């Protein structure tokens, strides 16, 4: 029977999480066998430490880039598909930089100083540069969150704005996509002389991959534009790791082209937030290069589906709310057989993360009813309720969380109080006598794929 060790406050947000990827590769032979491994399962800004007999599923990753600032500067000077950033701007122009919000681990504080300093070198003073946070349909941020995202230096130097997709006065309609989506973009961004996109690239359930065009649509798009785009989730071609033929991606791409972005800086990060890869330059070419890198660095091949997967969303900010924590849950379930046990850690300090998610969970009792309602009148957030309900129907999901137990149960899950996580897990493992068990400490960064059926980025 697996042995477990429970330690509170093993990790804080100021301490780098252990990287078990190298350890995993050292001990796993060609045929995976169960091993007793010490593992840290992040939970908000702390973690639980477990020792469990299981196959560790972690991103393959690559050697970290020790000189992160140097790597960013090199990418700005040697971009993909266009000239160096400093040569694309000239004195007198205004520059908008779009940055991820608090729900993303993007390390904007790491790459913003090189970008801003490069713009200064190209003749653009700080006064002509501003940052817009790509909130999409997310909640507004407070000043402390903005400061944490961009870092103290940039916070002092550059003007910062939260995007508001409901503020019609600060939106401009720039065209209609071939799918019929009327594209509204943040007016402040659209009227800037130059637009620079930034962010991280990971697998995304709707768009295939994050990054690139998503900074504009839905990042700084009107909510009507986002709602039209996100209703495509009901199309089976919208899947993580798929770009070619993915209508949501193609609609985003058309919409972003209408805004005319000039440059992108996208990064692939380790679960601890360390730089693995940077792609900069032409928005479409560099983004595609970054997606290929994400395939190599974050996709993990497995031999077969597991009976039990013990997983964490990856801690803050990946488990800031259920809306975000769901992404890692989908990754974890990709390694789980139908009917298998998912034991999932996600603090969800901000709650559900969406009023419409809560509305759908309270209103509809089945995934079929949710899908019918969405097809009749799609609302962003309702689709998350549908996805969660489908997971609850397909798998035996136990969620270790601070969320209200009633809302967890409305998803079709079993709620587990954090103080009881160890005893509940032991009880489940004894009762179910599992076969193959996997542990996934960073589900938000780990994309399992059956060997021979791996996701590949489309050219």
Order of alpha helices (4+ residues) and beta strands (2+ residues): alpha-beta-beta-alpha-alpha-beta-alpha-beta-alpha-alpha-beta-beta-beta-alpha-beta-beta-beta-alpha-alpha-beta-beta-alpha-beta-beta-alpha-beta-alpha-alpha-alpha-beta-alpha-beta-alpha-beta-beta
